[in-house]
Amino acid sequence: MAQHNLYPHVFRPLKIGQTEVRNRIFVPAHTTNYGENNLPSGRHLAYHKARAAGGAGLIIFEGIRVHKSSLGRQQGVNGYEAASIPKFSEIAKAVQGEGSRLFGQILHLGRHIDGNFARMASWSASSIPWTATAPAPHPMTENEIKLVIGAHADVAANLLEAGLDGIELQLAHGHLLQQFLSPVANERGDKYGGNLENRMRIVMETAIAVRQMIGADRTMGVRISADEFLQGGLTLNDMCTVVLKLASAVQLDFVNVSHSAYHGSYTISTQIADMAFSNQQFRYLTEAISTNLDGLEKKPVIMSVCRYNSVELAEDMLATEKADMIGMARAHVADPDLVNKAYSGKVEDTIPCIGCNQGCADMLAQSLAISCLTNPRAGKEADWPAPFLQSTKVKNQCWSLAVAQREWKRLVF
C-alpha cells in the first residue's frame, strides 16, 4: 500500500501475532446492550458490519461472559453456550467480508453482576461490594477459581471455532481479574491474595490456560487498566510490573492500555471520559507501559484508547511510536465511516463524537441499548436507510438522518 499523504502512520498495515490488519485504527470492545437472551443478535451484526465497511482495521467484540456466574443482564452476551457459536460466526463473516478483522474480548464480571437477574450471589476475590449499596459478593473458593480459569479457555476456543481472528483477555475496568489484582478489592489470605505476585496469580494462570488452549499460532492479548485512580488501588508502577511479568511468561501479541475501574465516583468518570476531559488525556499511561516493555525480545503490539475522537489525534500518537494502534470507540459510534472519510480526504464530513455520553454511557447506566446524540442511526443500521444529505450550508447534522427516511430521496437546504 502506498503511503498516505496526510495520515502515513494511520494507514500503514500491521501484523498482530498472526493477524494482519489493514490500518492502525480499531474499535475497542464496548458494551452495547444489543444482546438477546444473552446471545449475539442481528443488531450486533449490522452495527459491527457498518464499522467494518467504514474502514476500521480491527473490531473487538464487547465483553463475552465465560460462565453463568458472570451473567449480568439479558442484553449481555455469553460465549459458553453452543448456541452462541453460529451467531458469532455470522458476525465474523460479515466483518471479515468488509476487510476488517474481529477479536472477541472474554471476561468475568465478578462482583459487577446483577444478582437479581443471575439469581445468585456475585463472585469476587473477597466479600467487598463494588458500591455502597451493592450486596457483598461471595469470596471464590479455589475450586471456583479453577472453574473460571478453565471457562476462559473454553470460551476462547469457542470463539476461534466460530471464525474470530483473535482473543482479548479482559484484565481491566474493575472486572473479576482486576478485582483479584487490586489491593482494594482483594483481602484474601491464601495464595491468590496478599502481595502483588499472589494477587496476579489468577491472571497468570488464566492467560496460560487460554494460550495453551488456542495454541501459539492464534492471536491473543490483554486489556489492562494501567491505573485504577483509587486510593490504595493499583498504580501505574504496579501495572508496569504486572504487564512485564505477564508478557515475559506468556506469549502476548498485544496489550490494550486502558484505565480506571467501576468503583468510586472519580474512577467511573475517567473510565468513559466525557467532554470535561481533554483529548488524549490518558496517553501518558500508554507511553509508560510501552516504554516498560521495550526490553522484551518480542514486544507486543501496543494499543492506546480514550478521547481519540479524530484521525488527526490518532496520527499524532502513532507518530511517537509509543503506540501501534489507536482505539476509537465512541468516535465510531458517532460515525462508522470515519476511517474511510479520512482516507478519501473527506475528514471534514466526519460526524463528531462530542463526548456528551448521553447516548452511550448514560444509556448503559439505565440498562438500555446505546445510541448516539450525533448519530441516531447507531444501533439501528439494519432499520434506517443510509444517509444521503446534500447541503451547501449544513453537512452531517444528525437530525437530517431522522428526516431523510424511506420515501425521502434527497434533502437540500
Secondary structure as the mmCIF struct_conf table of DSSP 4:
data_model
#
loop_
_struct_conf.conf_type_id
_struct_conf.id
_struct_conf.beg_label_comp_id
_struct_conf.beg_label_asym_id
_struct_conf.beg_label_seq_id
_struct_conf.end_label_comp_id
_struct_conf.end_label_asym_id
_struct_conf.end_label_seq_id
HELX_LH_PP_P HELX_LH_PP_P1 ALA A 2 HIS A 4
BEND BEND1 ASN A 5 LEU A 6
TURN_TY1_P TURN_TY1_P1 PRO A 8 PHE A 11
BEND BEND2 ARG A 12 ARG A 12
STRN STRN1 LEU A 14 ILE A 16
TURN_TY1_P TURN_TY1_P2 GLY A 17 GLN A 18
STRN STRN2 THR A 19 VAL A 21
BEND BEND3 ARG A 22 ARG A 24
STRN STRN3 ILE A 25 VAL A 27
STRN STRN4 GLU A 36 GLU A 36
TURN_TY1_P TURN_TY1_P3 ASN A 37 ASN A 38
STRN STRN5 LEU A 39 LEU A 39
HELX_RH_AL_P HELX_RH_AL_P1 GLY A 42 ALA A 53
TURN_TY1_P TURN_TY1_P4 GLY A 54 GLY A 55
BEND BEND4 GLY A 57 GLY A 57
STRN STRN6 LEU A 58 ARG A 65
BEND BEND5 HIS A 67 HIS A 67
HELX_RH_3T_P HELX_RH_3T_P1 LYS A 68 SER A 70
BEND BEND6 ARG A 73 ARG A 73
TURN_TY1_P TURN_TY1_P5 GLN A 74 GLN A 75
BEND BEND7 GLY A 76 GLY A 76
STRN STRN7 VAL A 77 ASN A 78
BEND BEND8 GLY A 79 GLU A 81
TURN_TY1_P TURN_TY1_P6 ALA A 82 ALA A 83
HELX_RH_AL_P HELX_RH_AL_P2 SER A 84 GLY A 97
TURN_TY1_P TURN_TY1_P7 GLU A 98 GLY A 99
STRN STRN8 ARG A 101 LEU A 107
HELX_RH_3T_P HELX_RH_3T_P2 GLY A 110 HIS A 112
BEND BEND9 ILE A 113 ILE A 113
HELX_RH_AL_P HELX_RH_AL_P3 GLY A 115 ALA A 118
TURN_TY1_P TURN_TY1_P8 ARG A 119 ARG A 119
BEND BEND10 MET A 120 MET A 120
STRN STRN9 TRP A 123 SER A 124
BEND BEND11 ALA A 125 SER A 127
BEND BEND12 TRP A 130 THR A 131
TURN_TY1_P TURN_TY1_P9 ALA A 132 THR A 133
BEND BEND13 ALA A 134 ALA A 134
HELX_LH_PP_P HELX_LH_PP_P2 PRO A 135 PRO A 137
STRN STRN10 HIS A 138 PRO A 139
HELX_LH_PP_P HELX_LH_PP_P3 MET A 140 THR A 141
HELX_RH_AL_P HELX_RH_AL_P4 GLU A 142 GLU A 161
TURN_TY1_P TURN_TY1_P10 ALA A 162 GLY A 163
BEND BEND14 ASP A 165 ASP A 165
STRN STRN11 GLY A 166 GLN A 170
STRN STRN12 HIS A 173 HIS A 173
TURN_TY1_P TURN_TY1_P11 GLY A 174 GLY A 174
HELX_RH_AL_P HELX_RH_AL_P5 LEU A 176 LEU A 181
TURN_TY1_P TURN_TY1_P12 PRO A 183 ALA A 185
BEND BEND15 ASP A 190 ASP A 190
TURN_TY1_P TURN_TY1_P13 LYS A 191 TYR A 192
BEND BEND16 GLY A 193 ASN A 195
HELX_RH_AL_P HELX_RH_AL_P6 LEU A 196 ARG A 199
TURN_TY1_P TURN_TY1_P14 MET A 200 MET A 200
HELX_RH_AL_P HELX_RH_AL_P7 ARG A 201 ILE A 214
TURN_TY1_P TURN_TY1_P15 ALA A 216 ASP A 217
BEND BEND17 ARG A 218 ARG A 218
STRN STRN13 THR A 219 SER A 225
BEND BEND18 ALA A 226 ALA A 226
BEND BEND19 LEU A 230 LEU A 230
TURN_TY1_P TURN_TY1_P16 GLN A 231 GLY A 232
BEND BEND20 GLY A 233 GLY A 233
HELX_RH_AL_P HELX_RH_AL_P8 LEU A 236 ALA A 249
BEND BEND21 VAL A 250 VAL A 250
BEND BEND22 ASP A 253 ASP A 253
STRN STRN14 PHE A 254 SER A 258
STRN STRN15 ALA A 261 ALA A 261
BEND BEND23 TYR A 262 GLY A 264
HELX_RH_AL_P HELX_RH_AL_P9 SER A 265 GLN A 271
TURN_TY1_P TURN_TY1_P17 ILE A 272 ILE A 272
TURN_TY1_P TURN_TY1_P18 MET A 275 ALA A 276
BEND BEND24 PHE A 277 PHE A 277
HELX_LH_PP_P HELX_LH_PP_P4 SER A 278 SER A 278
TURN_TY1_P TURN_TY1_P19 ASN A 279 PHE A 282
HELX_RH_AL_P HELX_RH_AL_P10 ARG A 283 ASN A 292
TURN_TY1_P TURN_TY1_P20 LEU A 293 GLY A 295
BEND BEND25 LEU A 296 LYS A 298
HELX_LH_PP_P HELX_LH_PP_P5 LYS A 299 PRO A 300
STRN STRN16 VAL A 301 SER A 304
BEND BEND26 CYS A 306 ARG A 307
BEND BEND27 SER A 310 SER A 310
HELX_RH_AL_P HELX_RH_AL_P11 VAL A 311 LEU A 318
TURN_TY1_P TURN_TY1_P21 ALA A 319 GLU A 321
BEND BEND28 LYS A 322 LYS A 322
BEND BEND29 ASP A 324 ASP A 324
STRN STRN17 MET A 325 GLY A 327
HELX_RH_AL_P HELX_RH_AL_P12 ALA A 329 ALA A 334
TURN_TY1_P TURN_TY1_P22 PRO A 336 ASP A 337
HELX_RH_AL_P HELX_RH_AL_P13 LEU A 338 TYR A 343
TURN_TY1_P TURN_TY1_P23 SER A 344 GLY A 345
HELX_RH_3T_P HELX_RH_3T_P3 VAL A 347 ASP A 349
HELX_LH_PP_P HELX_LH_PP_P6 THR A 350 CYS A 353
BEND BEND30 GLY A 355 GLY A 355
TURN_TY1_P TURN_TY1_P24 GLN A 358 CYS A 360
HELX_RH_AL_P HELX_RH_AL_P14 ALA A 361 ALA A 365
TURN_TY1_P TURN_TY1_P25 GLN A 366 SER A 367
BEND BEND31 LEU A 373 THR A 374
TURN_TY1_P TURN_TY1_P26 PRO A 376 GLY A 379
TURN_TY1_P TURN_TY1_P27 GLU A 381 ASP A 383
BEND BEND32 TRP A 384 TRP A 384
HELX_LH_PP_P HELX_LH_PP_P7 PRO A 385 PRO A 387
BEND BEND33 THR A 392 LYS A 393
BEND BEND34 ASN A 396 ASN A 396
HELX_RH_AL_P HELX_RH_AL_P15 CYS A 398 VAL A 403
BEND BEND35 ALA A 404 ALA A 404
TURN_TY1_P TURN_TY1_P28 ARG A 406 GLU A 407
#
